[in-house]
Amino acid sequence: MRYSYMFMLAILILIASACNSNKKPNLKDKSEAKVNIDLDDIEKRGKINVVTDYNSTNYFVYKGRPLGYQFELLQALSNHLGLKLEIKVSNNVENNINDLLSGEIDLIATNFTVTRDRSNYITFTEPHSISRQVLVQQKYKDNQESSPLVFNEIIRNQLELAGKTIYVQENSSFVERLQNLSDEIGDSINVVEIPDYEVEQLIDLVANGEIPYTVCDENLAKINLNFYDNIDVETAISFPQKIAWAVRPNSQDLLDVVNNWLINFKKTNQYKRIYRKYYINKRSKHLVDAGFHSIKGGKVSIYDAIIKKESQKHDLDWRLIASLIYQESRFLPEIESWAGAVGLMQLMPETADHFGVKEITSPTDNIKGGLKFLTWLDGRLSKTIEAPEERIKFVLASYNVGLGHVQDAMRLAEKNGKNPLIWEDNVDFYLLNKSKPDVYNDPVVKYGYCRGEEPYHYVIDILERYNHYKNVIKD
């Protein structure tokens, strides 16, 4: 498998080398945004669309929970704006810029180095951090005999980069910096841009002896010292640089709000905790080596195999079921709620009996029973709600609070001129308010009082986490 991986890399390098030149990245015409979307439009939409990159610092999933420096900053920003956060994942710099200017996203939230060239077609926010670019090279020569590459001694002087070949992410700021450095040292540096590879993948290739050098922002490089004990990141190739987000040049109101928020937020203890959490505190070996880190192991829980197997039988995305299980039990099979619900999927004993669950705390039996219950609910609701992507919201709410309460909310929506077959801003509103006497005493309500806040947020939380899982975990 390793040989196949190296073969694919060799093909990528050949393609990159054939296309490589000393010119700046050949980006498409980005002299101006193709749409006019600003804060008012985003507020009317009710959500802010952002793109970030998937790596061990910015955005990842650990033990079923989405985490990351950029992720936590974006959560704080969306809370400040009172908007839903919609995250897209992409490590392709050029595609991200195109998506920004075309209006598909509103904000590029990555470790974007502020450069004069990029400022010609995008607008940078206030910097959220400062970092240097550093050379990533091997510390040891332990694999020298098995590697076809010939390694030099550790480089400490930038003049020693003359004649060296350095592999970097395509269209990244590292390309421009290395080209400028080549001029500064008065000698050539062979810069190879690798398409479809992001920074941490290139660091992995250096650690495994498949390429000699890459370049990375220092803060991210130091985090990767936790993953690889044979890399060196001590050689800087730049002065400290501003790291910022980016918006469209014509999104001035959005820029002003984000800038004001960033300036004030960076003064708070919350920001300091977030920065320390991801860039300063040395994370434990347990976290770094765990298979439950989406970057390394790609697992959500120790029950992934069971969840995948049983979900497939019901034609359900296992990541959705994993998100539900995280919500219900945090993957603790013997947990019991105050109401008597038991196990990974928090089945009530009578529900477990109805669906043939023999041992309610058994992970396999509990998941089988929970999926049978979900399928039963889906069958009942499919008689009226045809669209699967809409119906799943009703199914999840019913799993949490009972089908009867959801049907009450559907009747209330229809009575009040809302669409009883649409969840968001229609049925969910009446379920949310079903704890109010004037709502649960309505003649169309058959099942009475319901503390609707719980199922309302239950649906939101599961689907948001499911989207994070889809962003970073293969199906």
C-alpha positions as CSV (number, residue, x, y, z in Angstrom):
1,M,0.0,0.0,0.0
2,R,2.9,2.3,0.8
3,Y,4.4,1.7,-2.7
4,S,1.0,2.7,-4.3
5,Y,0.9,5.8,-2.2
6,M,4.5,6.7,-3.2
7,F,3.6,6.1,-6.9
8,M,0.7,8.4,-6.7
9,L,2.9,11.1,-5.1
10,A,5.5,10.7,-7.8
11,I,2.8,11.3,-10.5
12,L,1.6,14.4,-8.6
13,I,5.2,15.7,-8.4
14,L,5.8,15.1,-12.1
15,I,2.6,17.0,-12.9
16,A,3.5,19.8,-10.5
17,S,7.1,20.0,-11.8
18,A,5.8,20.2,-15.4
19,C,3.5,23.1,-14.6
20,N,5.9,24.8,-12.1
21,S,7.5,28.1,-12.9
22,N,8.9,31.1,-11.0
23,K,5.9,33.1,-11.8
24,K,3.3,33.9,-9.1
25,P,0.2,31.6,-9.0
26,N,-1.8,31.8,-12.1
27,L,-5.1,32.7,-10.4
28,K,-8.2,33.5,-12.5
29,D,-9.3,37.1,-12.8
30,K,-10.2,38.3,-9.3
31,S,-10.0,42.0,-9.8
32,E,-13.5,42.4,-8.3
33,A,-16.2,40.3,-6.7
34,K,-18.8,38.8,-9.0
35,V,-21.6,39.4,-6.6
36,N,-22.7,42.1,-4.2
37,I,-23.4,40.4,-0.9
38,D,-22.9,42.2,2.4
39,L,-24.0,41.9,6.0
40,D,-27.6,42.8,5.4
41,D,-28.0,40.0,2.9
42,I,-26.3,37.5,5.2
43,E,-28.5,38.5,8.1
44,K,-31.7,38.0,6.0
45,R,-30.4,34.6,5.0
46,G,-29.9,33.8,8.7
47,K,-26.5,32.1,8.3
48,I,-23.0,32.9,7.5
49,N,-21.2,30.6,5.0
50,V,-17.5,30.1,5.8
51,V,-14.7,27.9,4.5
52,T,-11.9,26.6,6.7
53,D,-9.2,24.0,6.2
54,Y,-9.1,20.6,7.7
55,N,-6.0,20.0,9.8
56,S,-5.0,19.0,13.4
57,T,-5.3,22.6,14.6
58,N,-8.0,24.5,12.7
59,Y,-10.8,22.0,12.4
60,F,-11.1,18.3,13.2
61,V,-13.2,15.8,15.2
62,Y,-12.0,14.2,18.4
63,K,-14.0,11.5,20.2
64,G,-17.1,12.6,18.3
65,R,-16.8,16.3,19.1
66,P,-15.9,19.0,16.5
67,L,-12.9,21.0,17.7
68,G,-10.3,23.4,16.3
69,Y,-8.8,26.9,16.6
70,Q,-10.7,28.3,13.6
71,F,-13.8,26.3,14.6
72,E,-14.0,27.8,18.1
73,L,-13.3,31.3,16.8
74,L,-16.1,30.9,14.2
75,Q,-18.5,29.7,16.8
76,A,-17.8,32.8,18.9
77,L,-18.2,35.0,15.9
78,S,-21.5,33.4,14.8
79,N,-22.8,33.7,18.3
80,H,-21.9,37.4,18.3
81,L,-23.7,37.9,15.0
82,G,-26.7,35.8,16.0
83,L,-26.3,33.8,12.8
84,K,-26.2,30.1,12.1
85,L,-22.7,28.9,11.1
86,E,-22.4,26.9,7.9
87,I,-18.9,25.4,7.5
88,K,-17.4,24.2,4.3
89,V,-14.0,22.4,4.2
90,S,-11.4,23.0,1.5
91,N,-7.7,23.1,1.5
92,N,-7.5,24.6,-2.0
93,V,-6.5,28.2,-1.8
94,E,-7.6,29.2,-5.4
95,N,-11.0,27.5,-5.1
96,N,-11.6,29.2,-1.8
97,I,-10.9,32.6,-3.3
98,N,-13.1,31.8,-6.3
99,D,-15.9,30.7,-4.0
100,L,-15.6,33.9,-1.9
101,L,-15.8,36.2,-4.9
102,S,-18.6,34.2,-6.5
103,G,-20.7,34.5,-3.3
104,E,-20.7,30.8,-2.4
105,I,-19.0,31.7,0.9
106,D,-18.8,34.9,2.9
107,L,-15.6,34.4,4.8
108,I,-12.3,32.5,4.3
109,A,-11.4,31.4,7.8
110,T,-8.0,29.9,7.5
111,N,-4.4,30.7,8.5
112,F,-4.3,33.1,5.5
113,T,-1.0,35.0,5.3
114,V,-1.6,38.6,4.5
115,T,0.3,39.5,1.3
116,R,0.3,42.5,-1.0
117,D,-0.5,40.3,-4.0
118,R,-3.6,38.8,-2.4
119,S,-4.8,42.2,-1.3
120,N,-5.4,43.1,-5.0
121,Y,-8.5,40.8,-5.1
122,I,-9.6,40.0,-1.6
123,T,-9.8,42.1,1.6
124,F,-8.1,40.8,4.7
125,T,-9.6,41.2,8.2
126,E,-7.7,42.2,11.3
127,P,-5.1,39.5,12.0
128,H,-6.2,36.8,14.4
129,S,-2.6,35.7,15.0
130,I,1.0,36.2,14.0
131,S,3.3,33.5,12.8
132,R,6.6,32.9,10.8
133,Q,7.1,30.5,8.0
134,V,9.5,27.8,8.8
135,L,11.3,25.0,7.0
136,V,10.2,21.5,7.8
137,Q,13.0,19.0,7.4
138,Q,14.0,15.6,8.9
139,K,15.8,15.6,12.2
140,Y,17.2,12.1,11.8
141,K,18.5,9.9,9.0
142,D,17.1,6.7,10.4
143,N,15.4,5.8,7.1
144,Q,18.3,6.9,4.9
145,E,19.0,3.4,3.6
146,S,15.4,2.6,2.7
147,S,14.8,6.1,1.1
148,P,15.8,6.9,-2.5
149,L,16.4,10.5,-1.4
150,V,19.7,11.9,-0.3
151,F,19.4,14.1,2.8
152,N,21.8,16.9,3.7
153,E,22.7,18.0,7.2
154,I,20.1,20.2,9.0
155,I,19.8,23.6,7.4
156,R,20.1,26.5,9.7
157,N,21.3,29.3,7.3
158,Q,18.8,30.4,4.6
159,L,21.8,30.6,2.2
160,E,22.0,26.8,2.4
161,L,18.7,26.6,0.6
162,A,20.4,27.4,-2.7
163,G,19.8,24.7,-5.2
164,K,17.4,22.8,-2.9
165,T,14.0,21.5,-3.9
166,I,11.1,22.4,-1.6
167,Y,7.6,21.0,-2.0
168,V,4.7,23.3,-1.0
169,Q,1.0,23.6,-1.2
170,E,-0.1,24.9,-4.6
171,N,-1.0,28.6,-4.7
172,S,0.0,29.1,-1.1
173,S,1.8,32.1,0.4
174,F,4.9,29.8,0.8
175,V,5.4,29.9,-3.0
176,E,5.7,33.7,-3.0
177,R,8.0,33.7,0.0
178,L,10.4,31.2,-1.4
179,Q,10.5,33.0,-4.7
180,N,11.4,36.2,-2.8
181,L,13.9,34.4,-0.7
182,S,15.5,33.0,-3.8
183,D,16.1,36.6,-5.0
184,E,17.4,37.6,-1.5
185,I,20.0,34.9,-1.4
186,G,21.0,35.5,-5.0
187,D,20.6,31.8,-6.0
188,S,17.8,29.5,-7.2
189,I,15.5,27.6,-5.0
190,N,13.5,24.9,-6.9
191,V,9.9,25.4,-5.7
192,V,7.5,22.5,-6.6
193,E,3.8,23.2,-6.0
194,I,1.8,20.1,-5.2
195,P,-1.9,20.2,-6.1
196,D,-4.5,18.5,-3.9
197,Y,-2.1,18.2,-0.9
198,E,-2.4,20.4,2.1
199,V,0.4,21.4,4.5
200,E,0.1,18.6,7.0
201,Q,0.1,16.0,4.3
202,L,3.4,17.4,3.1
203,I,4.8,17.4,6.6
204,D,3.9,13.7,6.7
205,L,5.8,13.1,3.5
206,V,8.9,14.8,5.0
207,A,8.6,12.7,8.1
208,N,8.4,9.5,6.0
209,G,11.4,10.5,3.9
210,E,9.4,10.8,0.6
211,I,10.2,14.5,0.1
212,P,13.2,16.4,1.6
213,Y,11.6,19.8,2.6
214,T,8.3,21.6,2.9
215,V,7.3,25.0,4.5
216,C,4.7,25.6,7.1
217,D,3.5,28.4,9.5
218,E,5.4,28.0,12.7
219,N,2.4,27.6,15.0
220,L,1.1,24.7,13.0
221,A,4.6,23.3,12.6
222,K,5.1,23.1,16.3
223,I,1.8,21.3,16.8
224,N,3.0,18.7,14.4
225,L,6.0,18.0,16.6
226,N,3.5,16.1,18.7
227,F,2.8,13.8,15.7
228,Y,6.3,13.3,14.4
229,D,9.4,13.1,16.6
230,N,11.8,13.1,13.6
231,I,11.1,16.5,12.1
232,D,12.8,19.8,12.7
233,V,11.0,23.1,12.4
234,E,13.5,25.5,13.9
235,T,14.7,27.2,10.7
236,A,12.6,30.4,9.9
237,I,12.4,31.6,6.3
238,S,10.4,34.7,7.0
239,F,9.8,37.5,9.5
240,P,6.7,37.3,11.6
241,Q,3.7,37.7,9.4
242,K,0.0,38.6,9.9
243,I,-2.4,35.7,9.7
244,A,-6.0,36.8,9.0
245,W,-9.4,35.9,7.5
246,A,-10.6,37.3,4.2
247,V,-13.9,38.8,2.8
248,R,-15.0,40.1,-0.5
249,P,-13.7,43.7,-1.3
250,N,-17.3,44.9,-1.6
251,S,-18.5,43.4,1.8
252,Q,-17.5,46.5,3.7
253,D,-20.2,46.2,6.5
254,L,-19.2,42.6,7.1
255,L,-15.6,43.6,7.2
256,D,-16.3,46.3,9.8
257,V,-18.3,44.1,12.1
258,V,-15.7,41.2,11.9
259,N,-12.8,43.6,12.5
260,N,-14.5,45.3,15.5
261,W,-15.3,41.9,16.9
262,L,-11.8,40.5,16.4
263,I,-10.1,43.6,18.0
264,N,-12.3,43.2,21.1
265,F,-12.4,39.4,21.2
266,K,-8.6,39.1,21.1
267,K,-8.5,41.0,24.4
268,T,-10.8,38.5,26.2
269,N,-9.8,35.5,28.3
270,Q,-11.9,33.3,26.0
271,Y,-9.6,34.1,23.1
272,K,-6.5,33.5,25.2
273,R,-7.9,30.1,26.3
274,I,-8.6,29.1,22.7
275,Y,-5.1,30.2,21.5
276,R,-3.4,28.4,24.4
277,K,-5.5,25.3,23.9
278,Y,-4.4,24.8,20.3
279,Y,-1.0,26.5,19.9
280,I,0.8,26.6,23.3
281,N,-0.3,23.8,25.6
282,K,1.5,20.6,24.6
283,R,-1.3,18.1,24.0
284,S,-1.1,14.8,25.7
285,K,0.2,11.8,23.9
286,H,-3.1,10.1,24.5
287,L,-4.9,12.7,22.3
288,V,-2.2,12.8,19.6
289,D,-2.0,9.0,19.2
290,A,-5.7,8.3,19.6
291,G,-7.5,6.6,16.8
292,F,-10.4,8.9,17.7
293,H,-8.7,11.9,16.2
294,S,-10.1,12.4,12.7
295,I,-6.7,13.4,11.4
296,K,-5.0,10.2,12.4
297,G,-7.4,7.4,13.3
298,G,-10.5,8.7,11.6
299,K,-12.8,7.0,14.2
300,V,-15.7,8.6,16.0
301,S,-15.9,5.9,18.7
302,I,-15.0,2.3,19.5
303,Y,-18.4,1.4,18.2
304,D,-17.9,2.6,14.6
305,A,-17.8,-0.9,13.1
306,I,-21.2,-1.8,14.7
307,I,-22.7,1.5,13.8
308,K,-21.6,1.2,10.2
309,K,-22.8,-2.4,9.9
310,E,-26.2,-1.8,11.4
311,S,-26.8,1.5,9.7
312,Q,-26.1,-0.1,6.3
313,K,-28.9,-2.6,6.9
314,H,-31.4,0.4,7.2
315,D,-29.8,2.4,4.4
316,L,-28.8,5.2,6.9
317,D,-25.6,7.2,6.9
318,W,-23.6,5.9,9.9
319,R,-22.3,9.3,10.6
320,L,-25.8,10.5,11.3
321,I,-26.4,7.6,13.7
322,A,-23.0,8.3,15.4
323,S,-24.0,11.9,15.9
324,L,-27.3,10.8,17.5
325,I,-25.5,8.4,19.8
326,Y,-23.0,11.1,20.8
327,Q,-26.0,13.3,21.7
328,E,-27.7,10.5,23.6
329,S,-24.9,8.9,25.6
330,R,-21.5,10.3,24.6
331,F,-20.8,6.6,23.6
332,L,-21.2,5.3,27.2
333,P,-23.1,2.0,26.9
334,E,-24.2,1.6,30.5
335,I,-25.4,5.2,31.1
336,E,-29.0,5.6,32.4
337,S,-31.0,8.8,32.2
338,W,-33.2,10.2,35.0
339,A,-36.2,9.0,33.0
340,G,-34.9,5.4,32.8
341,A,-33.6,5.4,29.3
342,V,-30.6,3.1,28.9
343,G,-27.6,2.5,26.7
344,L,-25.9,4.0,23.7
345,M,-29.1,5.0,22.0
346,Q,-30.9,5.7,25.3
347,L,-33.8,3.2,24.8
348,M,-36.7,3.1,27.2
349,P,-37.1,-0.5,28.6
350,E,-40.6,-0.7,27.0
351,T,-39.2,0.5,23.6
352,A,-36.4,-2.0,23.9
353,D,-38.9,-4.9,24.6
354,H,-41.1,-3.8,21.7
355,F,-38.2,-4.0,19.2
356,G,-36.7,-7.2,20.5
357,V,-33.7,-5.9,22.4
358,K,-32.5,-8.8,24.6
359,E,-29.7,-7.0,26.5
360,I,-30.3,-3.3,26.7
361,T,-26.7,-2.3,27.7
362,S,-25.2,-4.4,25.0
363,P,-23.8,-2.0,22.4
364,T,-24.8,-4.2,19.5
365,D,-28.3,-4.9,20.8
366,N,-28.9,-1.3,21.8
367,I,-27.9,0.0,18.4
368,K,-30.0,-2.6,16.6
369,G,-33.0,-1.6,18.7
370,G,-32.5,2.1,18.3
371,L,-32.2,1.7,14.5
372,K,-35.4,-0.4,14.4
373,F,-37.1,2.4,16.3
374,L,-35.8,5.1,14.0
375,T,-36.9,3.0,10.9
376,W,-40.3,2.6,12.4
377,L,-40.7,6.3,13.0
378,D,-39.5,7.0,9.5
379,G,-42.1,4.6,8.1
380,R,-44.9,6.3,10.0
381,L,-43.8,9.8,8.9
382,S,-43.1,8.9,5.3
383,K,-46.8,8.6,4.7
384,T,-47.0,12.4,4.9
385,I,-43.5,13.7,4.5
386,E,-42.0,12.5,1.2
387,A,-38.6,14.3,1.1
388,P,-36.0,12.2,3.2
389,E,-33.8,15.2,4.0
390,E,-36.8,17.0,5.5
391,R,-38.3,13.9,7.1
392,I,-35.2,13.1,9.1
393,K,-35.7,16.2,11.2
394,F,-39.2,15.0,12.2
395,V,-37.8,11.5,12.9
396,L,-35.1,12.8,15.2
397,A,-37.5,15.0,17.1
398,S,-39.9,12.0,17.5
399,Y,-37.0,9.8,18.7
400,N,-36.4,12.4,21.4
401,V,-39.8,13.4,22.6
402,G,-42.3,11.0,21.0
403,L,-44.2,10.9,17.7
404,G,-47.4,12.1,19.3
405,H,-45.9,15.5,20.4
406,V,-44.4,16.0,16.9
407,Q,-47.8,15.3,15.3
408,D,-49.3,17.8,17.7
409,A,-46.8,20.4,16.5
410,M,-47.7,19.5,12.9
411,R,-51.4,20.0,13.6
412,L,-50.7,23.4,15.3
413,A,-48.6,24.5,12.3
414,E,-51.4,23.7,9.9
415,K,-54.0,25.4,12.0
416,N,-51.9,28.6,12.2
417,G,-51.2,28.8,8.5
418,K,-47.7,27.2,8.5
419,N,-46.5,24.3,6.5
420,P,-47.0,21.1,8.6
421,L,-44.5,19.2,6.3
422,I,-41.6,21.6,6.8
423,W,-39.6,21.6,10.0
424,E,-37.6,24.8,10.3
425,D,-39.6,27.9,11.1
426,N,-42.8,25.9,10.8
427,V,-43.3,22.8,12.9
428,D,-40.3,23.3,15.1
429,F,-41.7,26.6,16.3
430,Y,-44.8,25.0,17.7
431,L,-42.9,22.1,19.3
432,L,-40.5,24.7,20.9
433,N,-43.5,26.5,22.4
434,K,-45.5,23.4,23.4
435,S,-44.7,24.1,27.1
436,K,-46.9,27.3,27.0
437,P,-50.5,26.8,28.2
438,D,-52.1,28.6,25.3
439,V,-50.3,26.2,23.0
440,Y,-50.7,22.8,24.7
441,N,-54.3,23.6,25.6
442,D,-55.2,24.2,22.0
443,P,-58.1,21.8,20.9
444,V,-55.9,20.2,18.2
445,V,-53.3,19.1,20.7
446,K,-53.8,15.5,21.8
447,Y,-50.7,14.8,23.9
448,G,-50.7,17.9,26.1
449,Y,-47.7,19.6,27.7
450,C,-44.2,19.1,26.3
451,R,-40.9,20.7,27.2
452,G,-40.2,21.5,23.6
453,E,-36.9,23.3,24.0
454,E,-35.1,19.9,24.4
455,P,-36.3,18.3,21.1
456,Y,-35.9,21.6,19.3
457,H,-32.2,21.9,20.1
458,Y,-31.8,18.1,19.9
459,V,-32.5,18.2,16.1
460,I,-30.2,21.2,15.6
461,D,-27.3,19.7,17.6
462,I,-27.4,16.3,15.9
463,L,-27.6,17.7,12.3
464,E,-24.9,20.3,13.0
465,R,-22.6,17.6,14.4
466,Y,-23.5,15.3,11.4
467,N,-22.4,18.0,9.0
468,H,-19.1,18.3,10.9
469,Y,-18.7,14.5,10.6
470,K,-19.4,14.7,6.9
471,N,-16.8,17.4,6.5
472,V,-13.9,15.5,8.0
473,I,-14.8,11.8,8.2
474,K,-15.1,9.5,5.1
475,D,-18.3,7.6,4.6
